[in-house]
Amino acid sequence: MDFTHYRCDWEHPASENPITLFYEVSASGDVPRAIDVFANGQTVCRAVTDFAGRMNELPGFNSLVEGSFFDTLVGHELGVPSKSDGDRLTIFQIPYSEFRKVWCDQRGY
């Protein structure tokens, strides 16, 4: 299965929300793996496989997001910041190697 990978830089007032998000996205828009990076340096890696036996806890069917990730891209131009309510979101398509490096560094592979 082919995947695309994205990084979202999220500038927002100080909060408990992540500031950088990474997504691995299937051709159908499902997200089997995601990484959240917080301002304090904490990084959280999640995978659909982490929910084995608890699939009902996932926001989507076999996905870490509800609906298709590609719906999120509507109204956003890749690499161009968009503003909403004081937040700024910039979405980039990235090579697998960038996603893999962060994933492996955090998962200890």
C-alpha positions as CSV (number, residue, x, y, z in Angstrom):
1,M,0.0,0.0,0.0
2,D,1.3,3.4,-0.9
3,F,1.3,6.2,1.7
4,T,1.9,9.9,1.6
5,H,3.3,11.8,4.6
6,Y,2.5,15.2,5.9
7,R,3.8,17.7,8.5
8,C,1.5,20.3,10.0
9,D,3.0,23.2,11.8
10,W,0.4,24.7,14.1
11,E,1.1,28.1,15.7
12,H,-1.4,28.9,18.4
13,P,-1.6,30.5,21.8
14,A,0.1,28.5,24.6
15,S,-1.9,25.4,25.3
16,E,-1.7,21.7,25.8
17,N,-2.1,21.1,22.0
18,P,0.8,19.9,19.8
19,I,2.7,22.4,17.7
20,T,3.8,20.0,15.0
21,L,1.9,17.0,13.8
22,F,3.0,14.3,11.4
23,Y,0.7,12.0,9.5
24,E,1.0,8.9,7.5
25,V,-1.9,8.8,5.1
26,S,-3.2,5.9,2.9
27,A,-4.6,6.4,-0.6
28,S,-8.1,6.3,1.0
29,G,-7.3,9.0,3.5
30,D,-7.0,6.8,6.6
31,V,-4.2,7.6,9.1
32,P,-2.5,4.5,10.4
33,R,0.3,6.4,12.2
34,A,0.6,9.9,13.6
35,I,3.1,11.8,15.7
36,D,2.4,14.8,17.9
37,V,5.2,17.1,19.0
38,F,4.6,19.6,21.9
39,A,6.2,22.9,22.8
40,N,7.8,21.3,25.8
41,G,9.6,18.8,23.6
42,Q,7.3,15.8,24.4
43,T,6.6,13.7,21.4
44,V,3.8,11.1,21.2
45,C,3.7,8.5,18.5
46,R,0.4,6.6,17.9
47,A,-0.4,3.8,15.5
48,V,-3.7,2.0,14.8
49,T,-1.9,-1.2,15.8
50,D,-1.5,0.3,19.3
51,F,-5.3,-0.1,19.7
52,A,-5.4,-3.9,19.1
53,G,-8.3,-5.2,21.0
54,R,-9.6,-1.7,21.5
55,M,-10.5,-0.6,18.0
56,N,-13.7,1.0,19.3
57,E,-11.5,3.7,20.8
58,L,-10.3,4.9,17.4
59,P,-11.9,8.1,16.0
60,G,-12.2,6.5,12.6
61,F,-12.5,2.9,11.2
62,N,-8.9,1.7,11.2
63,S,-7.7,5.3,11.3
64,L,-6.4,7.8,13.9
65,V,-8.6,10.5,12.5
66,E,-12.3,10.7,11.8
67,G,-13.2,10.8,8.2
68,S,-10.7,11.2,5.4
69,F,-7.5,13.1,6.1
70,F,-7.8,14.6,2.7
71,D,-10.9,16.5,3.9
72,T,-8.6,18.4,6.2
73,L,-6.6,19.6,3.2
74,V,-9.7,21.3,1.6
75,G,-9.1,25.1,1.9
76,H,-5.4,24.7,2.5
77,E,-2.6,25.2,0.0
78,L,0.4,23.0,0.9
79,G,3.2,25.1,2.2
80,V,1.1,28.3,2.6
81,P,0.1,29.4,6.1
82,S,-3.6,29.7,6.8
83,K,-5.0,31.6,9.7
84,S,-8.1,31.0,11.8
85,D,-9.0,32.5,15.1
86,G,-5.4,33.6,15.8
87,D,-4.0,30.2,14.9
88,R,-1.8,29.6,11.9
89,L,-1.6,26.2,10.3
90,T,0.9,25.3,7.6
91,I,0.7,21.9,6.0
92,F,3.6,20.3,4.0
93,Q,3.8,17.0,2.1
94,I,7.1,15.5,3.3
95,P,9.2,12.5,2.2
96,Y,8.8,9.2,4.0
97,S,12.3,9.5,5.3
98,E,11.4,12.6,7.4
99,F,8.4,10.9,8.9
100,R,10.4,7.7,9.5
101,K,13.3,9.5,11.2
102,V,10.9,11.1,13.8
103,W,9.0,7.9,14.2
104,C,12.1,5.7,14.7
105,D,13.8,8.2,17.0
106,Q,10.7,8.3,19.3
107,R,9.9,4.6,19.1
108,G,13.5,3.6,19.8
109,Y,14.0,1.7,16.5
